[in-house]
Amino acid sequence: MTTRNARVVVIGGGIVGASIALGLAQQGAQVSVHEAGTMGSGTTSTSYGWVNANGKEPNSYYEINRAGIRAHEVFASESSSDCWFHSTGHLEVATTQSHDQHLRSRGNALAARDYLVEELTVKEAKRLEPSLVIPENVRSIVFFPDEGYIYPLLYLAETITQLRAAGGQIYERSTVCGFDSAPTGVIVRTEDGSDYHADYVVVAAGRSTDQIVQLAGGNVPLLDFAKPGDITVGYLARTNALPVKLSRLVTTAQINVRPEGGGRLLLQALDLDATADPKQVPQNDSDMAAEFSQRLQSILYGSTRIQIEQLEVGQRVMPADGKTIASPVPGMEWMYAVATHSGVTLAPYLGSAVAGEILGTVDPLLEDFRLTRFDEQKLVTPPRKPRCPGEQ
């Protein structure tokens, strides 16, 4: 690894790349961030924003997500503004037998790890969320107090502000097109003809991470979008401002919802993801939008005036085995790659941990997330099927 005061180029301007850049700058490195588009214009802009370790298996994956929750709490407490982080918990309501079984199994496994899990009565749930419609066929209601959500772009704004204050440089519309060796370190070349000298390169470019690493002869196994509804895509719907009192994430078998600011709400409906295709996004007045509207009205009082103001298909960063990649690139001592589906939860933790690794301190929590695992074990690809309630 390299040393403090080293020159580090971070490729990727989403919340993960920016967090790593900030961690490096705070630890004394000379950092520049290169983003092919604009900061946060990739997966960061289409994230549900759920901060959690809920259902994260195996244990090593659970542990880094727990570390992510703690890192969010610390980052918020140390920031000049914490308007991006809402640690208000997550309320999950099960009305079907399958959801109830899945929720109870998940809750028991989490409680065994000392993760806070509280089963609520209908009265207790209504006290937390007065606008929530609790159906008569409810089977279980579980509250996860330590979970929360962020506004990803506000988190990114805070990170960028601190990065600039620490001396970091940001280059937007700066597409990396190659690497060359130098007497000391490496030269990073961009499409506009510029060269940037670095001792170390971090590639945290979301879905483009493998493409960039391949420019240097490496490989980062990621899943690409293959067909509508596969594991890499999902709908997000944003509503108009509504007179609804909602303070936290709510998960049901029909629809998931969280506050989006100013009375607006952000929606998911996991079974509807079966038709999600980033090349064919339904209009705001489509049957799909109407289905989101109808489902929201079934679970929240005060939502009868709902309008879907934005309907989009988010594309996830999905390593080939579904688990985070945080690793030096084999055969290239000067390059480190990061790719994760849990970027929202992990961002502030990875910011510190990856920066520490690049500057010489190995983080034991990351040992299970090296690229060498793809050579050492049979690859198990995550199933491409609709997700269960409580999953991301």
Secondary structure by P-SEA (a helix, b strand, c coil): cccccbbbbbccccaaaaaaaaaaaaaccbbbbbbcccccccccccccccccccccccaaaaaaaaaaaaaaaaaaaaccccccccccbbbbbbccaaaaaaaaaaaaaaaaaccbbbbbcaaaaaaaccccccccccccccccccccccaaaaaaaaaaaaaaaabbbbbcccccccccccccbbbbbcccbbbbbbcbbbbccccaaaaaaaaacbbbbbbccccccccccbbbbbbccccccccbbbbcccbbbbbccccbbbbbbcccccccccccccccccaaaaaaaaaaaacccccccccccbbbbbbcccccccccccccccccccbbbbbcccccccaaaaaaaaaaaaaccccccccccccccccccccccccccccccccc
